[in-house]
Amino acid sequence: MTKRAYNFNAGPAALPLEVLEQAQSEFVEFRGSGMSIMEMSHRGAIYEGVHNETKQLLTELLGIPEGYQILFLQGGASTQFAMIPMNFLQGRTGSYVMTGSWADKAVKEAKNFGSTHIAASSEANQFRSIPSLDTFNVPEDSAYLHITSNETIEGTQFQQYPDAGSVPLIADLSSDIMSRPLDVSQFAMIYAGAQKNLGPSGVTVVIVRDDFITEVPKTVPTMFRYETHVKNNSLYNTPPAYSIYMVNLVLQWIKGKGGLAGIERQNREKSGLIYQAIDASGGFYNGFAEKDSRSMMNITFRLQNEELEKKFVKASEAEGFVGLKGHRSVGGLRASAYNAVPYESCKALAQFMAEFQRTNG
Ligand SMILES: *Cc1c(COP(=O)(O)O)cnc(C)c1O
């Protein structure tokens, strides 16, 4: 038996053991082809079968309606921060909701291509919450409204999405895609780097409404046009074939767990165990996010002082926990409990937290 860590890494993150084992079993010879999937043409029937089936699984699990395109791109979600304004601003203003570290990066990148407007911000409370939807100020002539569904570093998450009226809504779902049911029809575009909830790094899933993609200026390079990838079924150039294959396996695994409704139920239970350990600690642990904005994926908390936080990390590592140190920009502690993190890991963490408090409180 392999010894698996209690892996709470923020990204790249835990993958389902069943998926890793299946990938291992077909690593050297892929389904009778005499070679690995990494060694074959991306224009051949075997790879294309996997490619198209992955799109089919996304459509089925997310309930993607007619009129949307699914793309597999490279360069991570960070490249989308630039591609979005390059393709969609065209002299107009992009509206952004400032919820934390990732939203900030998206805005900064957009500023390189045009003007931006902050429709709402939670900076005043150090990004401990998602701004209340009724405070959003979105100019009607905005090219789009961009939100970050889950702020991976601060540990906050939209509980409900805004309705921007006629302004197209774009969401970065890198750290919570497929963690709960989603109404794709609310969005003109959603995107997510795969390495948190969908698979390994190397591929970014983009789902975009047909009518949102229009002609772009000639100065936009071919690879940075959504149009290029739509026209070529994401096979304009060599796709990250192995990453897409792994996403395929993860999606099959999600399907086996009862789809997004089943996954959400488990995620609620898992994050609930850890939030419960925080809330029951009488102030020994302090949740960073405000309760009504808490993320089911990234649970951020602090102890009374940094000394104690260091001790917590060290003691947790000795017990087989990995990845509990908070991001360097905000400090404290963070447990990332993505889809593939088992219930048992969260239960073990809640128990460890209680025990650590007993011996250090
Ligand atoms: C991790 C993350 C990103 C960056 O993803 P890359 O694939 O590393 O570029 C962007 N947005 C959010 C919300 C993230 O969690």
The ligand as a Gaussian input file, in Angstrom:
#p B3LYP/6-31G(d) Opt

LIG

0 1
 C       -4.202000      29.558000      -9.101000
 C       -5.094000      30.629000      -9.575000
 C       -4.786000      31.410000     -10.713000
 C       -3.494000      31.247000     -11.479000
 O       -3.458000      30.084000     -12.180000
 P       -2.204000      29.702000     -13.123000
 O       -2.745000      28.524000     -13.838000
 O       -1.050000      29.410000     -12.212000
 O       -1.918000      30.850000     -14.006000
 C       -5.698000      32.354000     -11.118000
 N       -6.853000      32.561000     -10.447000
 C       -7.170000      31.848000      -9.352000
 C       -8.465000      32.111000      -8.650000
 C       -6.302000      30.868000      -8.875000
 O       -6.618000      30.155000      -7.788000

